[in-house]
Amino acid sequence: MGLKRREFLQQAGRMLAALGISETVWLRLGDRYLQALAQPTGRKLALLVGVDQYPDSPLYGCVTDVELQRELLIYRFGFAPSDILTLTDALATRENIETAFATHLHEQAKPGDTVVFHFSGCGSQVGAIDSPGKRQNSLVPVDDVVPLLANRVVNDILEETLLLLVRSLATENAIAILDTSYTYPGFHKNGNFRIRSRPRHTIGQPSLRELTFAEDLKSSSNLRPAAVLLAAAANSHLAAEQEWNGFTAGLFTYALTKTLWLATPASSLSVSFSRAAGTVEEMAGLSQQPQIRRDNLKVPPGVNFSSLMLNSAAADGAVTAVEDSGKTVQLWLGGLSPGVLECCDGSVFAVDGSRGDRLLLRTRTGLSAKAQILDGIDRTNRQLTGGELVREEIRVLPRNISLTVALDSGLERIERVDATSAFAAVTHISPVGSEQPADFRFGRVPETTLAETFSDRTVVSGRRYGLFSVAQTPVPDTEGDGGEAVKVAVQRLAPQLKGLLAAKLLRLTLNEGSSRLKVRAALTTLAPQARVMVQRSPIRGDRTYRLEPLSADSEKSANVDILSVNKGNRIAYRMYNESERPVYAAVFSSDRAGRLLAMNYQSENDAAGGMSRAIAPGENLSVPAAGAFGWEVSGPIGLAETLIIFSENPFARTLAVLEEGMPTVRNASPIRVLLNPLSVAQAVLEDLHAASIPSVQKVGISTDNLALDVNVWASLSFVYRVV
């Protein structure tokens, strides 16, 4: 919506008096937007800004970020659409942003209200006029100005100015979210990531009116002590966006909004933020680490933002529109993970709070989908309406899921031709172009990486090939010998690719946000110190949608971020069954090199049990077994993941495939490196499919794909950093 300058001038007096800003400076802020509707106490206001269309450095996911935040705030946290102002692309000028903040947020917010400001776009650093060596963080609006040697003034918004604006609000429940980075590394892309910083080294300075505006804000007598800022990355790190199947979004914004869709009334903002930060690290490594910051270090760093949360169930998405005389609906699926979202055609969703409405997903474009209403209530008294929350009920996955490998743009044409041909000969592996969404990348190993890999600094002649993450981080143990042919390199990597695909398939079972199975698991260290590190449990594991409490104070841990575990430490997992039926558990561990381990494998005729042993209601089971000395952490430095998959049915197919791929060893450890990881992962999915058949038949859908009832299994993930 346009900002009306005349209305702004007529009502600016209240803002001038509140902030102590001179009329001359305030008039420079330009046009005005004001849309105020009568609201009860506890109003919720938001200003969301996203810029893709920069003149010389276009981004592709910032407007999507605005949509992610808007849908979350409306459908999950009860913001009125009229109280959310969005400025995207051409509207996101410096003057419009600052004016909208003043008129939409400052003039309307009252004590006790909730205020959210979000910015997605390029960041930068600009010099101080009086101290050229001093740099200040800044946000780049759409009307970016290229500084000249004769005129170094830029049109940026200082981060300091933004935080002062937040502190000027009448409510303590105000927060700023910035998905941007301030450092230009000399390139705008890193693997499949596009970096959100102005793509040139800064030689500019803030404008005099920007500095004057900030000084006037500082002089205000009603500034709150500090402002809370959720930052996508540390000042010296990079914030990036990524293309997924059908949409592009900021890593941080997508992770944060997805986490908040699954938040419960028992969750705190800091807990949800930590989970989102962990997700970002899994995707980007240590190059992007989100932070909770305050602009006043003297104020305690705790975050109290409970007023944002509604007393409602966690959700995977919401109904945004009802069409075709109530036969079809439009959905927004902001709570689903990218992997599940990509495969979810044909899945079934249930409408929370309804009397049996089920929705069959027919088509999807990005995060939006169209679904058919399958069955449900007598509609003479009630129709589905927009805003109703939905959750997964039956997850449908194709049986032919592949691992996608992007061919790096640094490869020569003949190398790409040979790599495409070689990958085509490896089953379940799909090569794509450098710019396309992918699970991993294939390319040459840079000389700097070689120097870091070989401690003796041995000089190796010839090109070397290897695998990389989408953030261009080398996958351990994939570098080949110098001078090998591309086809030989692909053949060499085939076993590791199968292991990485197996880990991808197992990760598609994650359903902590949708399962109602009442189970939980805890990761413990046994040596050098015995303590519980973290616990996981399905969010909907009981009727109040809250995590089941731990049974002993000694097991409580607030740590939900990525853990660091030293090589050589000994760890164990404890699994609890708090449901009314026996459950079975399969425990798998994977590392960055594609190695997959079965951690509780034991044969069917082994009296000690293991994967074949049922955990009775009210009982718990340790892996390794209670009394053992745990599992010694090994493998390459970096992230490792353990998946604990609970099921109401035995893992019959999985155990059979494990038996086929295991050599006969007397007194063997239940922890085994899998020689046939892909076959094992496929068997796990088939077991969950078999357990789901009664529920699928009851719903009445028919599919040749895998149909998994999210309530008959619970898959929990423990990710930690091996150091």
N, C-alpha and C positions, 0 to 999 in steps of 0.2 A: 504494500500500500504506500502511496505517496505521502510525504510529510508536508503539512500545510503551514507555511511560514506565517501567514497572518494570524492564525490561531495561536501559534507559538509566541508571537510578539505580544499578543493581548494578555497572555497568562504567564509570561516569563517572570513577572515580578516576584511571585512566591518563591521561585527557584533562586533568583538572585539574592533575596534576603536570606534564604536558608544557607547558601554557600558563600556569601560575601564576595561574589564575583562582579566585576565592573560590567556595566551594561554594554560598553564597547566590545569587550572580549566576548560576552555572551552572544551578541548579535552575530558574531562571526561563525557561530555554530550552525547557522543556516536554517533549513526547513524544520517543520515540527510534525510529529505524529502523536495523537492522543486519542486513545479509545478506552474509555472508562465506563464500565457497567457496574451497577450496584451489586456488591458481593458481601457475603457474611464475613464475620471476623475470621481471620486465618486465610486471607486471600493468597493466591499463588500467582506470581507474575514471572514471566520469562522473556528474555531478549536473546534470540539465536541468530548468529551471524556466520555465513559461509561464503567463501570466495573461491571460485574455480577459474573465472575468466580474467586472470591477470594478463596484461598486454604482452609480456615477453616470457612468461613462465606459467602456463596453464596447469592447473591441477584438475583432478577428476572426481574426487570424493568428498569435497567440502560441503556441497549442497546436499549430498546424501547424508552427511553427518547431521545437518540441520533437521532433515526429515527423521532420522533416527531419534534425535532428542525430542522433537515435537511429538511424535507418536508415543514415545515412552511417557512423556509428561502428561499427555491427555488421557491415554488409555490405562496407564499403570498407576499414576499418581494424582489423578483427578484435577489437573489444570483445565480451566475453561479455555476453549480455543480462542476466544476473544481476548484472553489475557496473555497470549503468547504472540509476540511480534517477531517476525522473521525478516531479516535483511540479507538477501543473497545477490551475488554478482553485481549488476549495475547499481543496485540500491545500497550496496555496502561501501559507501564512501566514508571518509573520515568524519566529515561533518554530520552525516546521517547517523553514524554509529554513536557519536558522542551526544548528539541531540536526542536520539531515541532513548539512550540510557537515562538522560535527565528527565525527559517527559514521560516515558512509559514506565520507568522503574522508580526514579527518585520522587517524582511528584505524587505517585500513587501509593507507594509502599508505606505501610504503617507498622508500628511495633507489633511483633508477633506474626507478620506476614512472611511468606516464603518467596525468595527471589533467586532466580537462576540466570546467569549470563554465560553464554557459550560462544566461543570463537573458533572456527576452523579456517585455516588459511596459512599463508606464508608469514613467517616471523623473520626478524633481522636484528642487527645491533647497530646503533647509531652513536656517533661521538658526541661528547658534550662540547658546547661552544666555548666554555671557559677552560675546559681540560680536554684537549683533543685525544689524549691517550685513554681517557675513561670511556667505557662503552656502556650503553643502556639498552636493555631488551626493548624491542618494539614489535607491534603488530602492523602488518602491511595491508592497508585497505585496497579496494579495487582501483581507486584513482592514485595508484603508485606513481611517484615522480622519480625519474632517473636523475641523480645529482650530477652536476657539471663541475668542472674544476673552478669555474668562475662563480658558481652558486651551488653550494653543497647542501642546501636545505632540501629535506625530503618531506613527504606528507604522512609519515608514520604516526601511529598512536603509541605513546610510551606505555609500557607495562605499568610503570609507576602511576601514570595518570589513571589507568583503568582501576588499579587497586585503590586509589584514593576515591574514585567514584563509588566503588563497592563500600568503602568505609563511610561514605557520606550518607548511606541509606539509613532510614529510621529503624530498620529491623536488624536483629542479630542473625537471623536465619537467611543470610545471603552468601552466595558462593559463586565463584568464577571458574569456568572450565575452559582451558586453552589447549587445543590440539594443534600445536605449531612448534617449530623449532627455530632457534635463533642463530645457529652456526651454519655457514655454508662450507661444505667440505671440499668444494671444487668440482663436484659432479651433482646432477639433479636426480640420478637414479642409482640404486644399489640393488642389483639383481632384479627381482620383481617389485621392489619397493620404490616409490617416488617420494623424495624428501621434501618436506614442507618448510623450506627456508628460501628466502629470496636468492635466486641463482646468480649472485655476483657478490664479490667481497665489498663490504660496505665502506663507502668514503663519505657518507652523508651525515647531516646533523639534523636534529629536530627543529621544527619551525619555532620562531619566537612566540607565536600565539599559542602553540602547544605547551611551551615552557611556562608562559604566563598563566595559562589555564591551570596547569599543575600547581603552580605556586599559589594561586588563588584558592584552590582546593585545600592545600596544606594549611592555609590561614584560617580555615573554617573552624569554628569553636565546637561543632557537634560531631566531629569525626570519631568513629568507634576505634578502639585500640588497635585492631588488626583486621585483615581480610583473609578469608580462606581461599586458597587457589589449588585446584586440581590441575596439575601440569602434565602434559603428555610425555615430557622428557626433562631431564636435568638440563641446566643452561648450556652445558658443553656437549650434550648428546644430541642425537637426531630423532626427530619425530617423522613418521612415514605413513603413507597410505598404500593400500594394496587392492588389486583387482581380484574379486572372487567371481564365482559363476553368475554373471548377470548384473553385478554392481561393483562399485569401488567405494571404499570408505576408509577413514582414518583407523589405524590399528587400535589406538587408544579409545576413540569414541565408540567403535563397534564393540570392543571388549567391555567397556564400562556399561553401555546401554544393555547389552546382552546379559550381563551380570545382574543389573538392576531389575530386569524383567523377572528374574528368578529370585529376587530378594523377598524376604518375609518380614512381617512386623517385628520379629525377634532380631533381625539383622541391623547392624549399624552401618552408616555410610563408610566408615573406615574399613570394616570387614569387606564390604562389597568392593571398595577401591582396591584393597589388597588382592582380592581374587582377580580383578581386572588386570592389575599390574603383573600378576603371575602369568596370565594369558598372553600379555604383550611380550614378556620375556621369552615365553615358549616360541613365539613367532619370530621375534627380532633379535633374540639373544641379549647380550649386555649393551648393545649399541643404543637401545631405547629403554629407559627405565622411568616409568611414570612416578610422580612425586606428589605428596600433599605438602604444600608450603604455606607459610604465613609471611606477610610482608613485615611483621614486627617480631623479631626473634625473642623479645622479652616476654611475649605472651605464650603461655603453654601451648604445645602443638596439638592437643586433643581436638577432635571434631565432634560437635554435638549438632546433628542435623536431623533429629528424629521427626521434626514437623514435616519433612518431605515425604515420609513413608506413610502409606495408607494401611489400614487394617484389612488387607485383602490377601487372597491366596496368590502364590507365585503363578506365573503364566508364561506360556510360550508365545503368545500373541493375542490379537484381539480382532473382533469383527468390526470392520470399518464401514461397511455398507451392506444392505440387504437388497437383492435384485430379483427380477423375474417372478414377481408375485410371491416372494418368500421362498422360492425354490433354490436359489443360489445366494452365496454371500461373497464379499470381498474380505480378505484377511491380510493383516500385517503380522509377519512372523519374526519379530525382532528378538525373540528369546532363543531361537534355534542356533546351534553352532553352524559354521559354514559347511562342514562336511555333511551333516545331516540335512541341511537346507538344500544342498546340491542334489541329494538323492531322494527327496521326500515326495515326489509325484506318486499319487495313489495312497498316501498315508491318511490315517483317520484321526481327527481331532474331536474332542468333547468340549462342549460349552459349559463352563463352570457355572454352577447355580441354577442350571436348567433342569428339566425333568427328563433327561435322556437324549437331548439333541446331539447328533453326531454329524460331522462334516467330512466328506470325502474330497480330498484335494485333487483337483483336476489339472490346473495349469499354474505355472509360477513364472513371474518376471522379477528377478532380483528378490527383494524381501516381501513383495506383494504377491498374493495368490488368489485364485478363484476356487471356491469349493461348492460342492453339491450337498444339500441337506439330505441325509440318508433316512432318518427316522426320527421319532421323538414323540412329542406330546400332542394332545388334541389342540389344534391351533385356533379353535373358536374363541378362546379366552386369552391367548398369549402368542405373540409373534416374536421371533428374534429381532433384536435391534442393534444398531451400531453401538460399539463401546463394550459389548460383552466379551469377557476374557475367554480364551481357549487354551487348552493344553493337549499335548500329545496323548493319544490312546493306543494307536497301532502304528508303529514305524515300519514303513515299507522300504526295503533296500534291494537294488538289483543284485543278481547273482554274479554279474560280470564286471564288478568294479575293478578299475585298473589304477596303476600308479602313473601319474602324469609327470614327464620329465621335459623341461624346457631346454632347448639347445641354445647355449650362450651366444650372444651377438658377436663375440670376439672370435668365434670359429670362422674359418674360411669356408667358402661355398662348398668345396669338395669335401671338407671335413663334415659339414652339416649333412651333405648327401649320404656319406658313408655312415654317419651316426644314425640317420633316419632309417636307413636300410637295416642296420644292425639291431636297433631297438625293435623294429617291426618283427624280427625273428624271435624276440623274447616274449613269451606269453604274458598277458596282463600288464604290459608296459606300453604306454602311449607317448611318443615324442611329439612335442608341439614347438611352435616358434618362440623366440626369446621373449616377446611381449605378452604372451598368453598366460592365463592362470596355470599354475603348476604346483606339484608337491615338492619337487626338487629341480635343480639345474645341473646340466652336464657341460663341462668346458675345460679349458686348459688350466693347469695349476700355475698361478703366478709365481715368479721367482722369489718374491718376498715370503710367500707361503712355504716354498721349498726350504728356504733358509731357516724358517722357524721350525719346520718339521724335523730336519736333520741336525741334531746337536753338534755333530762333528763337522758341519758345514761342507760336506762332501759336494763337490761340483759334479752335477750329472748333466750330460749332454742330451739334447733332443727334447722334443715336446713331451709333456706329461699331462695326462687327463685324469679327472676325478669328478666326484659329485659335490654339490654345494646346496645349502639350504636356499630358500627363496630370498633370504637376506644376504646371500653370497658368503656365508660361513662354510668353510670346508667340512664335509662329512668325514669323520675319522676313518682311517684305514681304507680310503678309496683312491689314494694317489698311486699311479702306476709307475713303472720303470720308464726312464728316459728313452724316447725314440719308438715307443710302441705305436702300432697303428690304431686308428680310431675303432675299427671293428674288434680288434683284440681287446681294447680297453672296455668296450661294452660287454663283451663276453665275460671278461674278468669280473665285471661288476654285477652280473646277473644274479648270483646267489644273494648278495647284499640287497639288491633291489627287491627280491622276493621277501626278504626279511623286513624291509621298510614298508612294503605293501601289507604284510601281515600285521604290522603294528598299526597301520592306517585302518584296516578292517576292524581290529579289536577296539580302536578308539571310536569307531562308529557305534559301539554299543553303549557309550557313556550316556547315562540317563539320570544323573543325580537330581536334575530339576524336574523330572516328570514321573519317576517311579514312586509308587506308594508302598513298596515293600519295606517292612519295618526291620531294617538291618543297619548295622554301622560297623566301621572298621577303624583301627588306630594304628599308626606307624610309631614304633618304639625303637629306641636305641638300647642295646644291652651293654655295650662297651665302647668307649672307656667309661661312660656314665649311663646308668639305667634311668630312662625317663621317656614319657610319651611326648612325641614331637607334634603330632597333629592328628585330628580325627576327621572322618567324612561320614555323611549319612544322607540318604535321600531327603530332599527338602519337604516332600509331601509324605513323609514316612508315618505321620499320624494325622488325626482329624483336625488338629489345630495348625497344621502346616509349619510346625516348628521342629528344629532339630531335637532329637531325643537327647536328654542330658546324659553325661557320662556317669557311670555308676560309682565312681570314686573320685575324690578331690585330687588324688595323685595323678589321675589321667587327664585332667582338664588342661587345655592349652588354647590360648587365643591366637596362636600363630596359624594363619591361613595363607601366608605368602609362600613363595618358593623357598624351600629349606636348603641349607648347605650341609652336606655330609662329607666328612673326610674319608678318603680312601683308607681302607683298613678297619674302619668302624664296623661294628656288628649290629645289624638291625633285625627286627622281626615285625610281623603284622598280627594283630589280634582281631578276630572277626566275631561279631555278636549277632545272634538271632533273637529279635524281640517280637517276632510275629507269632502266629498261632499254629504255623505249620513248619515241618522240617525244611531246611534249605541246604543247598550244596554250594560250594565255592571253588572257583578256579582262579589261581593267582599267577599272573604273567608279568615279567619285567622286561623292558626293552631299553636300549641305549641308543645314542646318536649314530652308532656305527651300523645299526640294523640287526644287532644281535638280539634274539628273543629267547627268554628263559621261561620254562615252566617251574614255578617255585614250590608247588605242592603236588608234583607228580608222584603217584605211587600206583602200582598195578592193582587190578580189581581183587586179586587174591591175597593182597598184603593186609595182614590183620591190623596194621597201624592206621589204615584208612587213607587220609590225604584227600585228593580230589573226589574220590568215590565215597567218602564218608559224609553222612548227613549230619548237620548241626541241628540238634533238637531245639524246640522252643525254649527260650530262656538260657540256653547254653552258649559257650563261646569256644573258639578254636584258635590256636596259635600256629603260625607258619613262620619258621620251622616249629616243630612240635614243642610244647611246653617242656622245659628242662634242658632243651638244646641250647647251644651257645650262639644261636643266631646265624645270620648270613653275612659274610664279610663283603663289604662294598668294594667292588673292583671296576674294571672297565675303563674306557677313556674319560678324561676330564670333560665335564659339560653336563648337560641335562640328562637325567634318566627318569623313567616313568614305570610305576607299577600299577597294573589294573587288577582290581579284585572284582570278579563277576559272580554275584550271587544269583542262584536260580532255584525255583521251586521244583524243578525236575533234575534228575542226574545228568551229568555230562557224558552220556553214553558214547556218542560218536567221537567226541573229543578224546576220550580215553582210548578208544579203539585206534584212532589215528596216531596218538602218542605211542601206543604199543608197537605199531608198525615201524615207527621211525626211531625207536630206541634200541640200542644194542643191549644184549643180555649181560648185565653186570651184577655180580653178587654183592649184596650189602651196599648198593648204590645209593647216593644221596637223592632225596626227592627233588632237588634243584638241578635241572638239566638244561643245557643249551640245546635248543631244538635244531635238528638237522632238516626238518620239513616244516618250517614255520608257517608258510602260506597254507598248507593243507590243514594244519592245526587251527589256524584262525578261521578258515572256511567251515571247519567242523563245529567250532563254537557257535557260529551264526546259525548253522543248521540245527544245533541242539536248542537254541533259544526259539527258533522257528517252530520246532516240534512241540516245545512247551506251550507255545502260543496258539496252536491250532484250535482248541476248544473256544477260546475267546474270539478268534477271527471268524469262525463259523457262526458264532452267536451274533456277531455284528452283521454278517451276511455279505461280506465282500469276497471276491474271488480273484486271485492273482497268481501268476507263475513266479513272482518274485518272492523274496523272503519277507514275511509279515510277522513282526515281533510285537507282542502285547507288552507295553512298557511296565505293566504291573506284575508280571511274572518273573521279572529279573531286575536287578539293580547293579549297575556297573559304576564303580567308584575309582577315581584316579588319584594317585599320589605321585607328584612330580617333585624331584629334588635335584639339587646341583651337586655333582661329584667334584670335590676340590682336593 
